[in-house]
Amino acid sequence: MGNGRRLVTSFVATQKLANLRNTLWNRQQLNFSSSVASSSSTPSSESLAIRFEYGLPLIDIPLPSRNEPCQFTMRPLSDTVGSLCEFLRKEDRGIDYVAVYGTNGVKLATCTSIEHLLLFGTFRLRLNDKYFEVTVPKTGTASYDSSDKLRQLDDLRATVASLHAALCVDEYKLSREKKLLLQLENAETLLAPLHEAKQQIERECEAHTDRVMWAGFAAMGVQTGLFARLTWWEYSWDIMEPVTYFATYSTVCATFGYYLYTKQSFEYPSARERVYTKQFYRRAQKQNFDIERYNRLVNEVEDLRNQLKRMRDPLFQHLPVSYLSNLETTEK
């Protein structure tokens, strides 16, 4: 009976010891998980401060690969969060992930301007798995809070742009006019011998066309005299009437054939122009005169003269350089 009681007592003590061990183990696991959760929810971060030199904000950021600080200039009006991130990636190729977060932990878009970022006063910068708490001094952001100063800066930019246009437009026009004059001189030099050769061919063609026209007039006169001789001296009108009829009808057939061949009605000015043109191309080919090159040079000279006339036009005297450059690009 005593042995049974001792066995029961030892069994109960063993169960209590096991329960105590389980309780201690659960407490250790709970403490470990809470420490891991706290460490993951609140990552460790270092502090950085922005300073202002000559009106521009500067920040020294430790680069992960070289473990040395690098100074970056943040231009409030032209830079954005995306440009700052791009500068960091270019400076250190070991940066795989870079982002900027607000005070509430929300990631800022890359299109956010540096001017707006500085107004936060405090923000977080992440480089890979490392966080930095960045603080902005209030004395430096005062100049960006005033809309009047921003308006003054815009006015100053417009004034500088107008001064640049006023000072550079005359120089640009002079250089442009000099360039056009040089091109015109070269084109006229190349055109001069071709123009002389063309004038010589034109004189020869004019003489040939006149000879053809006078030959036609002489043939008509000979025909008229022949018919008059046959009508009043050799034969009578009764015999010559059918001859004159067929001669007139043959002339009508010839003019209709001319229309079928040229697709133009028979007129003396158009007939003369056709004879002149055919003779001109025939003589040009015989004398190795390049008609296409001559026409191209004539068009080039005319275009250059028009450009010079437009450059010297009073309406174009006060145009900005950007407009004149775009006009030149469009002409090309």
Salt bridges, closest charged atoms under 4 A:
GLU46 OE2 - LYS130 NZ 2.99
GLU53 OE2 - ARG51 NE 3.05
ASP60 OD2 - ARG51 NH1 2.84
GLU68 OE2 - ARG66 NE 2.85
ASP79 OD1 - ARG75 NH2 3.18
GLU91 OE2 - ARG66 NH2 3.69
ASP129 OD1 - ARG126 NH2 3.52
GLU133 OE2 - ARG124 NE 2.96
ASP148 OD1 - ARG151 NH1 2.91
GLU177 OE2 - ARG312 NE 2.85
GLU188 OE2 - ARG305 NH2 2.80
GLU202 OE2 - LYS198 NZ 2.14
GLU204 OE1 - ARG283 NH1 3.03
GLU206 OE1 - ARG272 NH2 3.12
ASP210 OD1 - ARG272 NH2 2.76
GLU234 OE2 - ARG229 NH2 3.32
GLU328 OE2 - ARG176 NH1 3.16
GLU328 OE2 - LYS179 NZ 3.85
GLU328 OE2 - LYS332 NZ 3.81
GLU331 OE1 - ARG176 NH2 3.82
GLU331 OE2 - ARG310 NH2 1.96
